[in-house]
Amino acid sequence: MKRLKFIVIPLVLVAGIGAVAMAMASYENKQNVREIYTKGNYLVSLIATHPITSLEKDRREIVMKTLARFTYPEGVAYCIIHDDSGLPMIVLTPKDMAAKIPPDVKTKSLYSIGLTQQKYRLHGSKNIFYEFALPMFEKGQKTGTVRVGLNLPMTSFFSIERISLLAMICFLIFAAVTFVYYGIRQALRPLEQIPTDPADLTIPNDDSAANVDHLQESYSIHVLVQRLGQALTRLKKKLKETESENVELATRLGVATFEKNQIINILDTTNYGVVITDIQDNITHANAFVLNLMKKKLAEVLDRPISEVLPNKDIAQFATQKETRQSVGGASHIETRFAGLAPDETYRVTFSYLQDDDGTPIGKMISLKDITHEKLGEETMKEFVTQLSHELRTPLTTIAAYNEMLMDGEIKDPEVKKEFYNTIRDETRRLTQLISNILNMSKIEMGGLAFNKELVRSDWLFRDCISAAEAAAHKKRIMVEKHMPDKFPNLVGDKEQLKVAINNVLNNAVKYTPEKGSISFSLYESDEHVTFEISDTGHGISKEDLPRIFDKTFRSSDPNITAEPGSGFGLAITEAIVNQHGGMLEVESEQGKGTHITIRIPQEAYDLGSQ
């Protein structure tokens, strides 16, 4: 009998261990399925809360990056977002996986009204997948569908962790059984003393009190077991309620995390810097613009005081004034530079508080915008206005002075009078030309410069332009060379505007070529273009100034250039006119050797019947 016990007990123990292992595997599998359902419902609900318009145009890339970063760590096998017609807009899936999904699974997901949960196997695979789908709605209309697939992980029956756990469970069971056995025997020992025969219930007076105590002790154990069962029932109910609340909180946290990631991605794509700190000025976030400025990674600046990471006395003083409210009604921003980071760049800095729903400050936000180009533009505009004022004042002063002398009769000599009148005429023409250039430049920038295209004879255009240049060149004893074709080509364009463009180049050639220099003006036809070439032996243009000669506010600082009157509008207007005609303008120049400018205007078909 004892040998039989020694055989049966190990078999029972082994069978018990096997049953426990199978129960654990089954429980783990059910737990995995439960987690997949919870995770799948949560993910599709999270993604479906965002409008379909956030997946279009500029925000598409940001949403895709956020989805990839958010879903892959969650063990998602695939994520597909369809529009209202069923066409995929975003596909995050391994290669060829989407084609292996059974068509009936896709059809049911796309055409169901509410949340859809499906279990299936891929074609040619034994793995089990769970697909969760949910329609996306906007303003009461279905705008798309979200499909998320999760793979059921394989459950290993025997593993080191499982064997270790089984061994621990066996030990605990053995200890628990031993403890319970002896505990029950000790607890039930008073019951052994209760007589089984009713006749024996008559108890002597001496021992009656002791037996009653034993009965009361047995009743107390029964009540204790009942109360323990009730407590376990309430605990189970509370656990279910807590699990439901945890799912809801996890969904809210997921939505908040998703939106936070989107905000971070949007901040990283902006062209200005954003630094967010807590109320103690420790950095909690900095976007890519600021990190590039500081040449640091985000982990290197988090939880560090902003005064250490971005040292700047102006910012510190500005923030202090804002905190103490000393600048109420004052400047809303400051302009500063970061000597150790970007000494040549100017930044506009703004400071504001972040508040909760109650208006209590919870942090601060400092934004930085690079305004270097704006400051350069302001300086350039100031120089331009100063130069323009000088160009306007000079002829007006000459006209006023000469006119006053003539009116007062101070000039008696007829030849001198004639010279004064000629000077007044020339200065008036110069002033008129300057005002005309300003008006033309304004019209070009506003898109209001009218172009009346018609058939233009290039020989007339050539002669009109060269005649005006020859008169000015003759005064400086500049030789003008003309190269004309045997047959002048015709072109379609605005004759007056083309004359303005060519005359601007010719006038510059005469103006900036020293006395006894030379100018060459050529006209020829090539590659269906009418080409005008103007060359001179003037002062030339430096390599530094050459890229800016078409800027309306630019004028070279070369003394040879500034010595001559001019506004700097000429080449800017010429470029605009040539572009309006679909042509090309090329400039080659070397300082001290001269300049060569080529204007190419395309020839166009001209229909006489349309006129």
C-alpha positions in Angstrom: 0.0 0.0 0.0 2.8 2.4 0.8 4.5 1.6 -2.5 1.3 2.4 -4.3 1.2 5.7 -2.5 4.8 6.5 -3.6 3.8 5.8 -7.2 0.4 7.6 -7.2 1.6 10.8 -5.5 4.4 11.6 -8.1 2.0 10.8 -10.9 -0.6 13.1 -9.4 2.0 15.8 -8.9 3.2 15.5 -12.5 -0.4 15.5 -13.8 -1.1 18.6 -11.7 2.0 20.4 -13.0 1.0 19.6 -16.6 -2.5 20.8 -16.0 -1.2 24.0 -14.4 1.2 24.5 -17.4 -1.7 24.0 -19.9 -3.9 26.3 -17.8 -1.2 28.9 -17.8 -0.7 28.6 -21.6 -4.4 28.9 -22.1 -4.6 31.9 -19.8 -1.7 33.6 -21.5 -3.3 33.1 -24.9 -6.6 34.5 -23.7 -4.7 37.4 -22.1 -3.0 38.1 -25.4 -6.3 38.0 -27.3 -7.8 40.3 -24.7 -4.9 42.7 -25.0 -5.1 42.7 -28.8 -8.8 43.6 -28.6 -8.2 46.3 -26.1 -5.2 47.7 -28.1 -7.0 47.4 -31.5 -10.2 49.2 -30.3 -8.1 51.9 -28.7 -5.9 52.5 -31.8 -8.7 52.7 -34.3 -10.7 55.0 -32.0 -7.6 57.2 -31.5 -6.8 57.6 -35.2 -10.5 58.0 -36.3 -10.9 61.0 -34.0 -8.8 63.1 -36.5 -10.4 64.7 -39.6 -9.5 63.2 -43.0 -8.3 66.7 -44.1 -5.3 66.3 -41.8 -4.0 63.6 -44.1 -3.9 65.9 -47.2 -1.4 68.3 -48.6 1.2 69.8 -46.2 0.2 67.9 -43.0 0.2 64.4 -44.7 3.9 63.9 -44.1 3.6 65.0 -40.4 0.7 62.6 -39.8 2.5 59.7 -41.5 5.6 60.2 -39.3 3.5 60.5 -36.2 1.5 57.3 -37.1 4.7 55.4 -37.9 6.3 56.5 -34.6 3.2 55.8 -32.6 1.9 52.5 -34.1 5.1 50.4 -34.6 6.1 50.3 -30.9 2.5 49.1 -30.2 3.2 45.9 -32.3 0.8 46.9 -35.1 1.2 44.6 -38.2 -0.3 47.2 -40.6 -2.3 50.4 -40.6 -4.3 51.5 -43.7 -6.4 54.6 -44.0 -9.0 54.8 -46.9 -10.9 57.7 -48.2 -14.7 57.7 -48.6 -14.4 55.9 -52.0 -12.3 53.1 -50.5 -9.0 54.1 -52.0 -6.0 53.9 -49.7 -4.6 57.3 -48.6 -1.9 56.1 -46.1 -0.5 52.5 -46.1 1.9 51.5 -43.3 2.5 47.8 -44.0 5.3 45.5 -44.9 5.8 44.7 -48.5 3.1 42.6 -50.2 1.2 42.1 -46.9 -1.8 44.2 -48.0 -2.3 41.9 -51.1 -2.5 38.8 -48.8 -5.4 40.0 -46.7 -8.6 38.1 -47.7 -10.9 40.4 -49.8 -13.9 39.6 -47.7 -12.1 41.0 -44.6 -11.3 44.3 -46.5 -14.9 44.5 -47.9 -16.5 44.1 -44.4 -14.2 46.6 -42.9 -14.9 49.3 -45.6 -18.6 49.0 -45.7 -19.5 48.5 -42.0 -21.1 51.4 -40.2 -19.6 50.9 -36.7 -16.5 49.3 -35.1 -15.6 46.0 -36.9 -13.5 43.2 -35.3 -12.4 40.3 -37.5 -10.1 37.3 -37.0 -8.4 35.7 -40.1 -5.3 34.1 -41.5 -3.2 35.5 -44.3 -3.0 33.6 -47.6 -0.2 31.1 -47.3 0.4 31.8 -43.6 -0.6 30.0 -40.3 -0.3 33.2 -38.3 -3.6 34.6 -36.8 -4.3 38.2 -37.4 -7.0 40.5 -35.9 -8.3 43.4 -37.9 -10.1 46.4 -36.4 -11.8 48.9 -38.6 -13.8 52.1 -37.8 -15.3 54.7 -40.1 -14.1 58.4 -39.9 -16.8 61.0 -39.8 -16.7 64.8 -40.3 -19.7 67.0 -40.0 -22.0 64.0 -40.0 -20.6 62.5 -43.2 -18.4 59.5 -43.6 -15.1 60.7 -45.0 -12.9 57.5 -44.7 -12.1 54.3 -42.9 -9.2 53.3 -40.5 -8.0 49.7 -40.6 -5.5 48.4 -38.1 -4.2 44.8 -38.0 -2.5 43.1 -35.1 -0.7 39.7 -35.1 -1.4 37.2 -32.3 1.9 36.4 -30.7 2.9 32.7 -30.5 2.5 31.2 -27.0 5.4 29.0 -26.0 4.3 26.0 -23.9 7.8 25.4 -22.4 10.2 28.2 -21.7 12.7 29.1 -19.0 10.3 31.7 -17.6 7.4 29.2 -17.6 9.4 26.4 -16.1 10.7 28.7 -13.4 7.2 29.9 -12.7 5.9 26.3 -12.5 8.6 25.4 -10.0 7.8 28.3 -7.9 4.0 27.5 -8.1 4.7 23.9 -7.1 6.7 25.0 -4.1 4.0 27.5 -3.1 1.3 24.8 -3.6 3.2 22.3 -1.5 3.8 24.9 1.2 0.2 26.1 1.0 -1.3 22.6 1.1 0.9 21.8 4.1 -0.1 25.0 5.9 -3.8 24.6 5.0 -3.8 21.0 6.1 -2.4 21.6 9.5 -4.4 24.8 9.8 -7.7 23.0 9.0 -6.9 20.2 11.3 -6.1 22.7 14.1 -9.3 24.7 13.3 -11.5 21.6 13.1 -10.1 19.9 16.2 -12.9 21.3 18.4 -15.5 19.7 16.1 -14.0 16.3 16.8 -15.2 16.6 20.3 -18.9 17.1 19.4 -20.8 13.8 20.0 -22.3 12.2 17.0 -25.0 10.4 19.1 -27.8 12.6 20.2 -27.8 10.7 23.5 -24.4 11.9 24.2 -25.4 15.5 23.9 -26.1 15.5 27.6 -23.1 17.1 29.0 -22.0 17.1 32.6 -22.3 20.4 34.3 -18.6 20.6 34.8 -17.7 20.5 31.1 -20.7 22.3 29.5 -19.2 25.7 29.4 -16.0 24.4 27.7 -18.0 22.6 25.0 -20.2 25.7 24.2 -17.0 27.6 23.7 -15.8 25.0 21.2 -19.1 25.3 19.3 -19.0 29.0 19.2 -15.4 28.9 17.8 -16.5 26.6 15.0 -19.4 28.9 14.1 -17.0 31.9 14.0 -14.8 30.1 11.4 -17.9 29.5 9.2 -18.9 33.2 9.4 -15.3 34.2 8.6 -15.3 32.1 5.4 -18.6 33.6 4.3 -17.3 37.2 4.8 -14.1 36.4 3.0 -16.1 35.2 0.0 -18.2 38.3 0.0 -15.0 40.5 0.1 -13.6 38.5 -2.8 -16.7 39.2 -4.9 -16.6 42.9 -4.1 -12.9 43.0 -5.0 -13.6 41.2 -8.3 -16.3 43.8 -9.2 -14.0 46.6 -8.2 -11.2 45.2 -10.4 -13.6 45.1 -13.4 -14.5 48.7 -12.8 -10.9 49.7 -12.5 -10.0 47.9 -15.7 -12.7 49.8 -17.6 -11.5 53.1 -16.2 -7.9 52.2 -17.1 -9.0 51.6 -20.8 -10.7 55.0 -20.9 -7.7 56.7 -19.3 -5.4 54.9 -21.7 -7.5 56.1 -24.7 -7.4 59.7 -23.4 -3.6 59.4 -22.8 -3.2 58.1 -26.3 -5.1 60.9 -27.8 -3.1 63.4 -25.8 0.2 61.7 -26.8 -0.8 61.6 -30.4 -1.8 65.3 -30.4 1.4 66.2 -28.5 3.5 64.4 -31.2 1.7 66.2 -33.9 2.3 69.6 -32.2 6.0 68.7 -31.8 6.3 67.8 -35.5 4.5 71.0 -36.5 6.8 73.1 -34.3 9.9 71.3 -35.8 8.7 72.4 -39.3 8.3 76.1 -38.5 11.0 78.6 -39.6 11.3 80.2 -36.1 12.5 78.9 -32.8 10.3 77.9 -29.8 11.6 77.1 -26.3 9.1 76.0 -23.6 10.1 76.0 -19.9 8.5 75.3 -16.6 7.8 78.0 -14.1 11.4 77.7 -12.8 12.8 78.4 -16.2 14.0 74.7 -16.8 13.6 73.7 -20.5 10.8 71.2 -21.2 10.9 71.4 -25.0 12.9 73.1 -27.8 12.1 72.7 -31.4 14.5 71.8 -34.3 15.2 75.5 -35.1 16.6 76.2 -31.6 18.5 72.9 -31.4 20.2 73.7 -34.8 21.0 77.2 -33.5 22.5 75.8 -30.3 24.1 72.8 -32.1 22.7 70.4 -29.5 20.3 67.5 -29.2 17.0 67.7 -27.3 18.3 65.3 -24.5 21.2 67.6 -23.8 19.0 70.6 -23.0 16.0 69.1 -21.2 15.5 70.0 -17.6 18.4 72.5 -17.8 18.0 76.2 -17.0 17.5 78.3 -20.1 20.1 80.8 -18.9 22.8 78.0 -19.2 21.7 76.6 -22.5 20.9 79.9 -24.3 22.9 82.6 -22.5 21.8 86.1 -23.4 21.6 89.2 -21.1 19.0 90.9 -23.2 16.6 87.9 -23.0 17.2 87.6 -19.2 16.5 91.3 -18.7 13.4 91.2 -20.9 12.0 88.2 -19.1 12.6 89.8 -15.7 10.7 93.0 -16.9 7.8 90.8 -18.0 7.7 88.9 -14.8 7.8 92.0 -12.6 5.3 93.8 -14.9 7.6 96.8 -15.3 7.1 96.8 -19.0 3.3 97.2 -19.1 2.4 99.0 -22.3 6.0 98.8 -23.5 7.6 96.7 -26.2 6.2 93.3 -26.9 9.5 92.0 -28.2 13.2 92.7 -28.3 15.9 92.3 -31.0 19.2 90.7 -30.0 22.1 88.6 -31.2 23.8 85.4 -29.9 27.5 86.2 -29.9 28.6 82.7 -29.2 26.2 80.9 -31.6 25.3 83.2 -34.5 27.1 86.6 -34.2 26.0 87.8 -37.6 22.3 87.1 -37.3 19.6 89.2 -35.6 16.7 87.6 -33.8 13.3 89.0 -32.7 12.5 87.5 -29.3 9.0 87.3 -27.7 8.1 86.1 -24.3 4.7 84.8 -23.0 3.3 82.8 -20.1 1.5 79.4 -20.5 -1.5 79.1 -18.2 -3.9 76.4 -17.2 -7.7 76.6 -17.2 -7.7 78.6 -14.0 -5.3 81.2 -15.4 -2.4 79.9 -13.1 1.0 80.2 -14.9 2.4 76.7 -15.5 5.3 77.6 -17.8 6.8 80.0 -20.2 7.3 80.1 -24.0 10.1 82.0 -25.7 10.0 82.3 -29.5 13.0 83.3 -31.7 12.6 84.6 -35.3 15.6 85.2 -37.6 15.1 88.8 -38.9 18.6 89.2 -40.4 17.2 89.6 -44.0 14.5 92.0 -42.8 17.1 94.2 -41.1 19.3 94.1 -44.2 16.2 95.0 -46.2 15.5 98.0 -43.9 19.1 99.2 -44.2 19.0 98.8 -47.9 15.7 100.7 -48.1 17.2 103.5 -46.0 20.2 103.8 -48.3 17.8 103.7 -51.3 15.6 106.5 -49.9 18.7 108.6 -49.1 20.1 108.0 -52.6 16.7 108.8 -54.2 16.4 112.0 -52.2 19.8 113.1 -53.4 18.9 112.2 -57.0 15.7 114.3 -56.8 17.2 117.2 -54.9 20.2 117.7 -57.2 18.3 118.6 -60.4 15.7 120.6 -58.5 18.4 122.6 -56.8 20.1 123.3 -60.2 16.8 124.2 -61.9 15.8 126.5 -59.0 19.2 128.3 -58.8 19.5 128.8 -62.6 15.8 129.9 -62.9 16.2 132.4 -60.0 19.4 134.0 -61.7 17.6 134.3 -65.0 14.5 135.8 -63.4 16.6 138.4 -61.5 18.3 139.4 -64.7 21.8 138.5 -63.4 22.8 136.9 -66.7 23.2 139.4 -69.5 25.3 137.3 -72.0 23.0 135.6 -74.5 25.4 132.6 -74.8 25.4 132.1 -71.0 21.6 132.4 -71.0 21.4 129.8 -73.7 23.7 127.5 -71.6 21.5 128.0 -68.6 18.4 127.2 -70.5 20.0 124.0 -71.9 21.1 123.0 -68.4 17.5 123.6 -67.0 16.2 121.5 -70.0 18.7 118.7 -69.4 18.0 118.6 -65.6 14.2 118.6 -66.3 14.6 115.7 -68.6 16.7 113.9 -66.1 14.1 114.5 -63.4 11.3 113.4 -65.7 13.2 110.2 -66.5 13.8 109.5 -62.8 10.2 109.9 -62.0 9.2 107.8 -64.9 11.5 105.0 -63.8 10.0 105.2 -60.3 6.5 104.9 -61.7 7.4 102.1 -64.0 9.1 100.2 -61.2 6.1 100.6 -59.0 3.8 99.4 -61.8 6.0 96.4 -62.4 6.0 95.4 -58.8 2.2 95.8 -58.6 1.7 94.0 -62.0 0.0 97.0 -63.5 2.6 97.9 -66.2 0.7 97.7 -69.5 2.2 95.9 -72.5 0.7 96.5 -76.0 2.3 93.9 -78.2 2.4 94.6 -82.0 4.6 94.0 -85.0 7.9 95.9 -84.4 10.4 96.6 -87.1 13.8 96.0 -85.6 15.5 98.5 -87.9 13.4 101.4 -86.6 13.9 100.2 -83.0 17.7 100.0 -83.6 17.9 103.5 -85.1 15.7 105.1 -82.4 17.8 103.7 -79.6 21.3 104.3 -81.2 20.5 107.9 -82.2 19.8 108.9 -78.5 23.0 107.1 -77.3 25.2 108.7 -80.0 24.2 112.2 -79.0 25.3 111.5 -75.4 28.4 109.6 -76.5 29.5 112.5 -78.8 29.8 114.8 -75.8 32.2 112.4 -74.1 34.1 111.7 -77.4 33.1 108.0 -77.1 33.2 106.0 -80.3 30.0 104.1 -81.1 30.3 101.0 -83.4 27.1 99.7 -85.0 26.7 96.2 -86.4 23.6 95.7 -88.4 22.4 92.8 -90.5 21.7 93.0 -94.2 18.0 92.1 -93.5 16.4 93.4 -90.3 14.2 90.8 -88.6 10.7 91.7 -87.3 9.5 90.8 -83.9 6.3 91.1 -81.8 6.4 93.2 -78.7 5.8 96.5 -77.1 8.0 98.9 -79.0 8.0 101.7 -76.4 8.8 99.3 -73.5 11.6 97.7 -75.6 13.0 101.1 -76.3 13.1 101.8 -72.6 14.9 98.5 -71.9 17.5 99.0 -74.6 18.0 102.7 -73.8 18.6 101.9 -70.1 21.5 99.6 -71.1 22.9 102.1 -73.7 22.7 105.0 -71.3 24.6 103.0 -68.6 27.2 102.2 -71.2 27.7 105.9 -72.1 27.5 107.0 -68.5 30.1 104.6 -67.1 32.5 104.6 -70.0 35.4 107.1 -69.6 36.1 109.7 -72.3 37.6 108.4 -75.6 36.2 104.9 -74.8 34.1 102.8 -77.2 30.7 101.3 -77.3 29.5 98.5 -79.6 25.8 98.0 -80.5 24.9 94.9 -82.5 21.6 93.4 -83.8 21.2 89.9 -85.4 18.8 87.0 -85.6 19.6 83.5 -84.2 17.6 80.5 -83.0 14.2 82.2 -83.6 15.3 85.1 -81.3 16.2 88.7 -82.1 19.4 89.5 -80.2 20.7 92.9 -79.1 24.3 93.1 -77.8 25.8 96.2 -76.1 29.5 96.2 -75.1 31.6 99.0 -73.6 35.1 99.6 -72.4 33.8 101.2 -69.2 34.6 100.7 -65.5 33.0 97.2 -65.4 31.3 95.5 -62.5 33.0 93.7 -59.6 32.3 90.0 -58.9 30.7 91.0 -55.5 28.3 93.5 -57.1 27.4 91.4 -60.2 24.7 89.2 -58.5 22.9 92.3 -57.2 22.8 94.6 -60.3 19.1 93.8 -60.9 18.1 94.8 -57.4 16.1 98.0 -57.6 17.5 99.2 -54.2 21.1 98.4 -55.0 23.8 100.8 -56.3 27.5 99.9 -56.3 29.8 101.6 -53.8 32.5 101.8 -56.4 33.7 105.5 -56.6 33.6 105.4 -60.4 29.9 104.5 -60.2 28.8 106.8 -57.4 30.5 109.7 -59.1 27.8 109.5 -61.8 24.2 110.4 -61.1 21.7 107.5 -61.1 19.0 105.8 -59.2 19.8 102.1 -59.9 16.4 101.5 -61.4 17.6 101.0 -65.0 18.7 97.4 -65.1 15.8 96.3 -62.8 13.3 97.8 -65.2 15.1 96.3 -68.2 15.0 92.9 -66.6 11.3 93.1 -65.9 10.5 94.2 -69.5 12.6 91.5 -71.0 10.9 88.9 -68.8 7.5 90.1 -69.8 8.5 89.5 -73.4 9.6 86.0 -72.6 13.2 86.9 -73.3 16.6 86.5 -71.7 19.0 89.0 -70.2 22.7 88.0 -69.8 25.5 90.2 -68.3 29.2 89.6 -68.5 31.6 92.0 -66.8 35.1 92.4 -65.4 36.1 95.3 -63.3 38.3 97.8 -65.1 37.7 96.2 -68.5 34.1 96.8 -69.4 30.7 95.1 -69.6 28.9 93.0 -72.2 25.1 92.7 -72.1 22.9 90.5 -74.3 19.2 90.9 -74.7 17.3 88.1 -76.5 13.6 88.6 -77.5 11.8 85.6 -79.0 10.1 86.0 -82.4 6.4 85.3 -82.4 3.9 84.6 -85.2 1.9 87.7 -86.0 -1.6 87.4 -87.5 -2.5 90.5 -89.4 -6.2 89.4 -89.4 -6.3 89.7 -85.6 -5.6 93.5 -85.8 
